[in-house]
Amino acid sequence: MDNNSNIINVKDYYENKNAIGDGITDDTAAIRRAIKIAKASGKAVYFPAGIYRYFPQAGLIEPIDDPENPQQYSKEGPALPISGNVTLLGDGMLKSVLYFEDEYGTGSAGIGGVDVCNLTINALGFNGSWGNNGNWSGGRDKARHLLGVTMLDGELRITDCRFSNSRYMMASIWRGKTAIVTGCQFDRSVADGIRLINFKRVIVANNNFSFINDDCIAVHVTDDINPAVVDHSICISNNTITDSQGICALGAKNTVIEGNTLVRPHARAIAVGMDTPAISGAAQEGSQVPMNIIIKGNTVSDVFRGKVFAPDTGNIQQYIYIGGINLHTGSTTIPGKPINGKITPIEPYLYESNLDINGSIYPGAFSITITENILTRTLPASSTLENNNSDFFYADYHYGNRYARNGPVSPKILHSDLNCTGINVIGTLTNLLISGNQLTNMGTSISVAVTGSLSLNSDSWNIKISNNILHGFSEKGVYLNSKMAVEIQNCIFNGDPYFKKSNRLANGRWVAGTGAEHTCIHNNNTGNSVVHAAGNLFKNAASISQGSAFIWGADNKMMCLPAFSGGEAMNQGIMNFPSGWFSSVGVIIPTDCDPSSENFDAIKSVPGTSGASIPSSGIYYRGFYRRNLVISPITANGQSYYVRGWLRVTNGENHVLGTDWIEDRISIQ
C-alpha cells in the first residue's frame, strides 16, 4: 500500500494475505481489514477488476437498524461492516464485482452499518447468489440486503453500479440528507431495488431495472412528525423498468416523477401515497397524504395484476395510483388513519398532530398534477378473440424467463390480469389536474374516488380532467365516486374502437339496455356533486353518461349515426345519449359506424353550425341550431324582425324551411 495515496487497494492490503478477486477465494477477511483501515485513514477502498467473493460471518454480532422490523437489532452483522465516511470504488460495474454468498440463511446484510456519515460508491457490481444451482429461496431470513445502511444524516451517492441476484432487497438506506442514485443497473431481486427512507433530498435518475419483485424505486418518508412537514424534495426521472414492480413514493411531498419508461410491470407502475407497516411496531411508511406532486411524461405498457407474479399484492392493478395505500393487504385505504378529515381554514400546511385520528387537521392530497403520460395495454390474454379463445401463458410472449419471487415462472395470463385502471386517485383532495394523458385499452381509464369530509360539506376542491385521449376502455372512461365538483373538458372518449365488447353487434349497434356497463363518464354520486362536461368528443360507446348531476356545457361532439326510427337499439356507434342532448348539449357528427361498410369510420356529413341560410344537404338531427351569419331587417305580413338562426325540428336529410327548420326570430319594435 502506498501511504501517500488516497486509495487503499484491496489486493495490496491485509497483512500477509491480500484479496485475490478470482471468484473462488474467500476474500472476506481481506476486504473487512481494508475497510477498517480506510475508515481510520480517511481513504477510499479500491477494488481493481475481479470477482471478490465474501460470506456471512457467523458469530460476528453487530447491530442492524432494519426499518421494516426495528425490534430485531441483534441478528448477525453484515459480512462487510462499514461506518463513518466510506468511499468504495471499482473499475466498472461488470469488471469489479463483489459476490455475496447469501444463501446460508443468516439474515445478515452483505455490506452494512448503522453509523455511516457519508457513503459514496462508484463503478462496482454487487452480486448475490439468488438462483445459483437452482436455489431460489429468499426473504428476510436470507440476506437482508446486498447493501443495508443506516446513516447519520449524511450524503449518499451511488453511481454506475450494478446490483444483481438478491434474495431480499438490493440496497436499503435509512436516513440521510441527500441521496443521488444514477446510472445503475438493478436486476433480479426478491424484494426492492433501491429503497431510500427519510432522505431530505432525493434524485434517482437514469437507472435500469429488471425482474424486481417489489418496488424498483421505493422512497419513503416516515418522519412527518417533524415541524417542517414539507421539507422534502424527490426527483425520480428517466429510469427504465422492465418485468418488475414499479415506483413507489410514500409520504411524498414536493415530488416529480417524470420521463420514466415501464414495460410489463406488475401491481402498480407508479404509486404515491402512504402505507401501513408490514410488521407490528414498525414505522409508518408515509403518515401523511401526498402534496405538491407532478407525475409527467411517463410511458407505461401492460401492467399485470399483482398476484400473477407477487401473490401478496393480490388484485392490485393500476398504471398510476395516488392515495392511501396498504400494499400488504391490498386495501385501498388505511384502517385507523385520518386520511379523511377537515381542512384548516388558515395555513393548511401547518399541522397540530399528524397521527391524531380524531383531529381535524388533514387537508387531503394537495396540488396533484398527472400530465402527458402514455399508458397502453398491448398484450393478449387467454380466452380472448385476439388469441382465438385459447390459453395463453407468459412464455407465449417470447420475452424469455420472467423471474418471480420463487424463480422463473410462466403463469397463465387471463384478460382480468391485464384489464387495469389507468389513473386511480383516491382520498380527500384539493387541487387535482389530470391533463394531456393518452390511455389505451384500459378497464377503466380514469377513476377519482374521494372519501371523507372537508369543510363546506364537500370532499374536494378544484378537480379538473382535461385534454386526455381515452382510446379503448372495457368499462368506464371516467369514473367518479363520491361528492365532488369536477370539470371534464376537451377529452376524446373512443370506448370500443376494436369491437371487443360482447354486447357490441357486428354492424356497430349495441344490445339494448347495456349502456350502464360501458359508459364514457359515470358519476356514481347521489348528491352534493356536479360534473361539468364541455368540449369533449365521444364515439364507440354504449352510453355517453351514467348517473346524475351533469351540467353539459358547449361544444360536445358525438361521432355516431343515430337512427331516424326504431329506438336506441338501432343507433350505430353510440347507443344512448344524455337527456336533452339533441336540444342543447352538443353536436352530432354523422359517421358510418358499420365495419362491413366500405366507408366505415368516414364522416358522412359535417354539420354547418353557421351560414347565410339553411343548409341544402347533409344529415341533421332535431335540436341542432344553425347561426345566421347575415343578419338584416326583414319585413313580412306587417311584421319586422331579424332571423338570428334556424332550429332543426326533424331528423334526416331533407331541408325544407318551415318543416325541417324553423326560424329563430327577434322582433323589431
N, C-alpha and C positions, 0 to 999 in steps of 0.2 A: 504493500500500500504506500502510495506517495503522500506523505504527511502534509505536503504543500497543496495537494489537490483538494477541491471542494466536493469530491466524489469518492465514495467507497465502492470498489468493485467487489461483488460477492465472490468472484473467482480468485481474488487475491487475498482474501482475508478469512481466517478463523484458525488462529494459532498454526498448527501444522497440517490443518485439513481445510482445503478450500472447497467452495461449492463447485460441482462438476458441470451440471447443466446438460447431462447426456440423456435425460428422460428415464434413466434406470436407477441411478444412485439416489439415496435418500439425502437430500440437501437441507433438511430442516434445521439441523443444529448450526450449520454454517450461515444460513440466512438469518436465523434468530440472533446470532452473535453480531453479524454485520449491522443489523437494525439497531441493536443495543448500543454499539459503538457510534453509529451515526447520530443517535439522539444525543449522546454525551458531547460529541464534537460539532454538532450542528451541520453535518454534511448530508448530502444526498446519497441514497443507495442505488447503485447502478447494476443492472442485470444485462450483461452482454448477450448476444444471440445464443439461444439454447433453451432447453426444456428443464426447468428446475422442479423436481418432484419433492413434495413435502407432505407430512402426515399429521393427523391429530395427535396430540401429545398426552397420553394417559397419565393421570396423576398431577398434571400441571394445572392446578385450580386457580383460575383468575376470574374476576367479576365480569359479567356480561350485562350490559344495560339493554334489555330487549324491550322495545316499546310495545310489542304485542303481548308481552307477559312479564311485567316488571317484578312479579313475585319470584321469578327464577334468576337469582344472582350468583348461584354457586355451581353452575354447570361447568364442565371442563372448559378451560380457557381456550382462546384462539390458538391455532397452530403457530401463527406468526403474530405475536403481540406487538402493537405499536402504541406510542404515546408521544406527547409533546408536539414539536414541529416535525413533520415527516414529508420527505420527498422521495418517491420511487420512480426510477427512470429505466427505460429499455431502448432497444434498437428498432422496435416496431411491434405492433400487436400480434403479428404472425411469426416474428423472429424470437422475441424474448417472452417466453411463456412460463408462468408459474402454475404448476399442475398439482392440484389438491386432491389427494386420495381421501374422498369424503364418504366412503361407503360403509364405514365401520360403526355408524350409529352412535357417535359420541355427542351429537347435538352441539358441537362447537363450531365456531366460525373459522374460515380459512385464515384471513387476516382481520384483526380486530383490536379494539381498545376502547376505554371509557374516558380517557383524559387527553384526547388529541386536540391540540390547539389549532394547527393548520395542516391540511393534507393536500399534497399535490402528487398526482400520478399521471405519467405520460408514457405512451408508446409501449405498453405492456399488455400481454394476454394473460387472463385468469381462467383456467380451465378446471372444472370439476370432473368427477368420474361417472356422472349420471349416465346410465346406458351401457357402460363398459361390461363386456361379457354377458349382455342381456339383463343386467341388473338395473331395473327401472324403479326401484323403491325410492321413496323420497318423503320429505316432510320435516317438521321441526326436530324430530328425534334423530335426524341425519345431520347433515351440515346445515347450520343455521343460515349462513350466507358465505359466498365467496369473499365478500368484503362486508364486515359489520362493525360500525364505528359509532361511538357517541362523542361528540365534540364539545369543546368548551367555548362555544360562541365564536369560533374562528371562521376561516375561509376554506372551502373545498373546491378543488379544481381537478377534474378527471378529463383528460383529452386523449384522443387517438388510441383508445384501449379496446380490448375485446374481453367479454365475459361469456363463458360458454359452459353448458352441461352442468347446471347447478341442481342439486337435489332439493333446494328450497329457494330462498331469494338469492339474487346475484349480488346486488350491492344495496345495503340498507344503512343510511347515515342519519343519525339523530342529532338535531340541534346544531345551529350554526348561524353565522351572519350572512354569508354569501355562498351559493353553490352554483358552479358552472360545470356542465357536463356536455361536451361537444365532440363530434367526430368519432363516436364509439360504436362498436358492434356488440349487440346482445343477442345470443341465440341459444335456444333450448334450456328452459328453466321450468321447474315445478311451480314456482310462485313468481314474485315480482321481478322485473328487470332492474330498474333504478328506483329506489324508494327514498324520498327526502322528507324529513319530518321536522317542522318548526324552524325552517330557514327563513330569514327575513327577505332575502333577495335570491331569486332562482332563475337560472337560464338553462334550459335543456333543449339543445338545438342540433340539427344536422347529424342525428344518430340513426342507426339502422337496427330494427328489432325483428326477430322471427322466432316462432314457437315458444312464446312466453305465455304461461298458463294462468297467470294472474295479471295485474296491471303492468303493462310495459313501463309506463311512467306514472308513478304514484307520488304526488306532492300533497302532504297532509299538514294541516295547521291545527294543533290541539291546545294552543296557549291563548285562547281568546279571553281568558280572564284578565289578561293584561289590559291596562287602561287604554292604550293605543290600539284598538281592535282592528284598524285598517292599516296597520304598519307592516304590510307585506306586499311584495310585488313578484309576480310569476310570469315568465315568458316561456312558452313551450311551442317551438316552431320548427318547421322544415324537417321533421322526422319521418322516416318511412317505417311502417309497421305491417308485418305480413303474418298471417296464420297465428294470431295472438289475441289476448285481451288488449284493450286499448289504453287510453289516457284517463287518469282519474285525479281530480284536484278536490280535496275535501277541506272545507273551511276556507275556501279560496276568497281572496279579496284582491282587487287590482290585478286581474289575471287576463293575459292574452294567450289564446290557443289558436295558432294561425299557420296555415300553409303545410299542414301535415297530410301525409298520404297513408291511408289504412286500407289494406286489402284482406278480405276474408277474416275480419276479427270475430270474436265471439262475445256474447253477453252485451257489452256496450262498447262502442268505438270511442266516444268522448263522454265523460261523466263529470259533472261539477255539482257539489253539494256537501252533505255531511253524513256520517256513518256512526253506528254504534259499534263498540268493540266486539271482537270475536270471543274474548276471554273475560270472564268476570273479574272486575278490579282493574282492568287495563284502561288506558287513557281514551277519552272520547276523541275520535278522529274527525275533527271539524265540528265544534259545538255550536257554530252559527251557520245560518244560511248564507249563500254567496252574495257578493255585491261587487259592482264595477267589473263586469265580466264581458270580454269580447271573444266570441268563437267565430273565426273568419277564414274563408278561403281554404277550408279543408276538403279533401277528396276521400270519400269512403265508399267502398263497394262490398256488398254481400256480407252483412252481419248475420251470424248464426245464433240461434237460441243458445243461451249459456250452457245448458246441461248436455248439449251434444258433445262438448269437449271438456267441460268442467262441471260435473254433476251438482256441486254445492251451490252453483249460481242459479239453478232452477230454470224458470221460464223467462228470465230476463232477456230482452232482445230489443235494444234501441240503438239507433245511429248516434243521436245526440240527446243527452239527458241532463236536465238541471232540476235540483230539488233535494228533498230528504231522501237519503239512500240507506237501506240496510242490505248490504251486499251479502251478508252471512245468512239471511233468511229469505232473501228475495222480495221482501216487503218494500213498498214504495214510500212508506212513512216510518217514522221512528217512534215507537210507543214511549210515552212519558216525556218526550222532548217538546219544548214550546215552539215548534215551527209555526204554530198558529198563535197570533197574539195581536195586540193593538199597537199601532204606531204612535210614538210620542209626537205631539203636535209641533214641538220646537226641537231643533238639533237632533234629528233622527239617528245620527250616528253615535250618539252618546248613550251608553247603557248603564243600568244600575247593577244588574246581576245577570250574567249570561246563562246561568243554569237554574234560575228561579222559574220553576214550572208555572207558578201561579202569578208571576209578574206580567205586567202589560208592557213589555219592553221590546218585543221582537217586531221589527218592521217588515220582515219577509225579505225575499230576494230583491236587491236594489240594482237598477240600471244594468240590465242584461241585454246584450246585442248578439244575435245569431245571424250572420250575414254571409252571402256569397259562397256558401258551402255546396258541394256537389255530392249527393247521396244517391247511390244507384244499386239496385239488385240486378245482377246479370246471369246468375247461375240457375239451372233447372233443378228439379227435385223429383222424388218418387211419385208415381201415380198421377202425373200431370200430362197434359196434351203434348207439351214440347218433348216429353220423354216417352211418348207412346204408351202411357199408363203403366209403365214397368217400374221395378225397383231401381233405385239409384243410390250408389254408395260413394263415399268421398273419393275413393281411389278412381272412380269413373271420371273424375275431373282431370286426371292425368297431371296433377301438380306434384306428384311424389308423396312421400310419407307426411302425415300430419301427426305431430308429437303432442299427445295429451299428457296428463299427469301420471299415467301408467305406461308411457311409451308410445310407440307408433300405433295408430288406430285408423280404421276406415269404417265409420258408422254409416248406417242407412240415413239418408237425408230426406226428410219429409217437407212438404210445402210449408207446414207450420213452423219448421225450423228456420225458414228464410223469410217468413211473412212478418216483417218487423214494423215497428213505429219509427218514422223518420226522425222527427224532432218532438221530444216529450218534455214539457215543463210542468212541474207540479209544485204547489206550495203557495204561500202568500207572496204576492208580487207587487212591486212598484216600479214602473218603467221597464217594459219588455218590448223589444223590437225584433221581429223575425222578418227579414227582408232579403230579397235578391238571391234566395236559395233555389237550387234545382233538385227535385226529389223524384226519382223514377222507380216505379214498380214497388211501392210500399204497401203495407197493410193499411195503416192509417198514416197519412203523410205528416200532419202536424196535429199534436194534441196538447191542449193547455187546460190543466185541471187545477183550480185554485181552491184551497181549503182554508177553514178558519174564519176569522172575523177581524177586519180592520175598522178603523174609525169610519164614521158616516155610513155604517151598515153596508159596507162594500168590501169585497175581498181583494180588490185590485184597483190600481190606478194606472192609467196610461198603457194600454196594451194595443200594439199595432202589428198587423200581419200584412205585408205588402210586397208586391213585385216578385212573388215566388212563382215558379213553374212546377206544377204538380202533375206529373205525366205518368199515369197508371197507378191507381190505388184500388185495392180489392175491397176496402170497407169504407173509409171516410177520407175526404180530402183534408178538411179541418174539423177537428172535434173539440168542442168547448164544453166544459163541465164545471158548473157552479156559478155563483153570482159574479158577473163582471160586465164591464163595458169594453167592447172590442171593436177596433176599426179593421176591416178587411178590404184592402184596396189593390186594384191593378194586378191581381193574380190570374194565372191561367190554370184552369181545372180541366184536365183531359183524363177522365176517370178510367175508361176501359178502351184504350185505343187498339188493343190487340184481340178484342172479343174473347177474353178469357173467362168472364163471369158466366156461371152456369145458367143464370136467368136472362142472359142476353141471347136473342134469336139471331139466326144467320142473316136475316135481312136488315139488321140494325135496330130492330124493335126490341122491347123488353116484355117480360112476362108481367101482366098486370098485377098491381098490389105489392111489388117487391122494392119499391123505392127506398124504404127505410134502411135496408141493409147495404145500400150503395148510394151514398149521397156526397155532394161536394162540401156542404157546410152543415154540420149537425150541432145545433145549440141545445144541449141537454140540460136546460135550466127551466125552472118553473116561475121564477120571479126575481125582481131586482137585478135584471140583466138586460142588456141590449146589444145587438150586433148591427153595426152599420156597414153595409157592403156596397161598394161603388167601384165602377170601372173595371170589373172582373170579366173574364171570358170563360164560358162553360161549354163543354162538349163531351159526348160519350159518357153519360151518367144516367142512372135510373132516376135520380131526382137531384134538383139543384139544392134544396134545403130541407131540413127536418127540424122540428122544434118550433118555438115561438119567439117573440120579441125581436123580430128582424125589422130594421129600417133599411129599405132598399134605396140607395142613392142613384145618382145619374150614371148613364153610360155603361151599364152592364150589358154584356153581349152574349147571345146564346147561338151556337152553331148547331143546327138540327133541322129537321123537316117535320114540323107538326102537321098532323092530318087535318083535312078540312072537315072530316066527319068520322064517326066510329069510336070516339073516346080515346083515352090516353094510350091504350094498348096499340093503337095504330100510329102513334108518333114514332118517328125514326130519330135515333141519336140520343135524345133526352125524352124520358117518358112523362114525368110530371113537373109542373112549374109552380113557383110560389103564387099564392093568391094575389091577384091584381097585376100579374106580370104583363099581360097584354095591354093594360091600360096605362101603366105608369112606371113600371120597374126597369125595363130595358129593351134592347133591340134584338129581334130575331134575325139572324143571317141564314137564309135558306141554304142548306148544304145537303148534298147527296150522301146519305149515310148507309147505303146498301152496298156491301162488299162485292156483290155479284154484278154491280153496275159498272160499265166502262168509264163512267165519270165519278167513280167512288171518291169521296172526300173533296170533291170540287164544289165551289160555291156556285149555286145556281143563279143567284142574282144578288146584287149589293143594294140594300135599301138606301134610297136617297133621302137624307134627313132634311134637305132643304132644296128649294128650286123656285122657279118663277110660276109654276103651275103644278097640277097633279101629275104624277108620272104617267107615261104611256105604256110602260111594260114593267115586268118584274113581279115577283111574289111578295105580297104584303099581308100582314095579319092585323086583325081587329085590335084597335088601340094604338096603332102606330101613328105618330104625329110628324107631319112634314111642314117645316117652317117656310114661310113665303119670303123670298129674297127681294121681291119688288113690291113694295107697299105703296099704293097710291089710292086717293079717294075714288070711291065708286058710288054712283047714284042710280038706283033702280027702284021702280014702283014707288016713287016718292020718298025713298029712304036713302040716306048717305052713310057709308060705312067703309072701314078698311078690312081687308082679309089678312089676318095675321098668319094663318096657316091652314092646313087641312088635316082632318082626323079620319083615319081609316075605320070603317064600321063593318067591313066584311073580310073574310079570309079568301085569298085566291089571287088570280092573275088578271081579273077584269078591272077596268079603271073607268068608271062612269061617275061623273060628279053628281051628287045627289043620291046615288045608290051605293057606291063603294066608298066614296069620300064625301064628307060634308065640310063646309067652310067654317072656319073659326073667325067670326066677325066681331068687330068693335064698332059700335055706333058712333057717328059723328053728330054732335048736337048742333 
